[in-house]
Amino acid sequence: MTLTGREADPRLRSQSWPLTARREDLARFRRLASLAMREWGQPPRVAEVVLHGVTELLSNVARHVPDPRCTLELALTADAVEVTVHDRSPTLPRITLPDWTAEEGRGLWLLREMADGLGYAPTENGKRVWVRVSTDRAGW
């Protein structure tokens, strides 16, 4: 599979997909992110965290946001891959030490521990949540 059109401009080194977050579509967006990581020459240790980020951020929209329309963005900067999801909810996530016996509540905490940065900010129409994965993960 090759990304074409607006979705794949090699000069920009970014991808963007407007979508409706549904659990049954997560595999499709993981495949698109995996393809981008290969096209951008990212090693498996970077791709692994990026794919986890795509899954976690989209799953949270599907599970917790009343209007699941959102935008998934991947961007390659000089030293990192950034995964960003823009959604329509003003409710910011809470990242706390999880209850390991609970059925949910661990995802963002684990992602924050795996990634080199995780953040969120309100926007005019909701919020954006992002994860940053350094392309220099030599310590792994």
C-alpha positions in Angstrom: 0.0 0.0 0.0 1.3 3.5 -0.9 -0.1 6.7 0.5 -1.2 9.1 -2.3 -2.6 12.5 -2.8 -3.0 14.9 0.2 -2.1 12.2 2.6 1.5 11.7 1.4 3.6 14.7 0.6 7.2 13.6 1.1 8.3 17.2 1.4 6.1 17.8 4.3 6.7 14.5 6.1 3.3 14.6 7.6 0.0 12.7 7.2 -3.5 13.7 8.2 -6.7 11.8 8.2 -10.2 13.2 9.2 -12.1 10.3 10.6 -14.8 9.0 12.9 -13.1 7.1 15.7 -14.5 3.6 15.9 -12.9 0.6 17.5 -13.4 -1.5 14.4 -11.3 1.0 12.4 -8.3 1.1 14.6 -6.4 -1.6 12.6 -6.8 0.5 9.4 -5.2 3.6 11.0 -2.4 1.5 12.6 -1.6 0.1 9.1 -1.5 3.6 7.7 0.8 4.8 10.5 3.0 1.7 10.1 3.3 2.5 6.4 4.3 6.1 7.2 6.9 4.8 9.6 8.4 2.6 6.9 8.3 5.3 4.3 10.0 7.7 6.7 12.7 5.1 7.5 11.8 4.8 11.2 13.2 1.9 13.2 10.8 -0.7 14.8 11.4 0.7 18.3 10.0 4.1 17.1 7.2 2.6 15.1 6.1 0.5 18.1 5.5 3.5 20.3 3.9 5.5 17.5 1.4 2.6 16.8 0.6 2.4 20.5 0.0 6.1 20.4 -2.4 5.9 17.4 -4.3 3.1 19.1 -4.6 4.7 22.5 -5.5 8.2 21.3 -8.1 7.0 18.9 -9.5 4.5 21.4 -10.0 7.2 23.9 -12.0 9.3 21.4 -14.1 6.3 20.5 -14.8 5.5 24.1 -15.0 8.9 25.8 -16.0 11.6 23.3 -19.7 12.0 22.5 -18.9 13.2 18.9 -16.2 10.8 17.7 -15.3 12.9 14.6 -11.6 13.8 14.9 -8.4 14.2 13.0 -5.3 12.0 13.3 -2.0 13.6 12.4 1.4 12.1 12.1 4.4 14.4 11.6 8.1 13.8 11.3 10.2 16.6 12.8 14.0 16.9 12.9 14.2 14.7 15.9 10.8 13.0 16.6 7.6 11.6 15.3 4.5 13.2 16.7 1.1 11.7 16.8 -1.7 14.1 17.4 -5.5 13.6 17.6 -7.8 16.6 17.5 -11.3 15.9 18.8 -14.5 17.8 19.6 -14.6 17.4 23.4 -13.4 20.1 25.7 -12.8 17.6 28.5 -9.0 17.2 29.0 -7.6 13.8 29.9 -6.5 13.0 33.4 -3.3 11.0 33.7 -2.8 9.5 37.1 -1.2 6.4 38.6 -3.5 3.7 37.4 -5.4 1.2 39.5 -3.8 -2.0 38.1 -6.9 -4.1 39.0 -9.3 -1.8 37.0 -10.5 -2.6 33.5 -9.5 0.8 32.2 -7.5 3.8 33.0 -3.9 2.6 32.2 -3.5 3.5 28.6 -2.4 7.2 28.7 -0.2 6.5 31.7 1.5 3.6 29.9 1.9 5.7 26.8 3.4 8.6 28.7 5.9 6.1 30.2 6.8 4.7 26.8 7.0 8.0 24.9 9.4 11.0 25.1 6.5 13.4 25.6 2.7 13.4 26.0 0.5 16.4 26.3 -2.9 17.9 25.7 -4.3 21.4 25.2 -7.8 22.9 24.7 -8.6 24.2 21.3 -11.4 26.4 20.0 -13.5 23.4 19.0 -12.3 20.8 21.6 -8.8 19.6 22.3 -5.7 18.1 20.9 -3.8 15.3 22.5 -0.3 14.4 21.3 2.5 12.0 21.9 6.1 12.6 20.9 8.5 9.8 20.1 12.2 10.6 19.6 13.7 9.3 16.5 16.9 8.7 18.4 15.9 5.9 20.8 19.4 4.5 21.1 18.8 3.7 24.7 16.2 1.1 23.9 
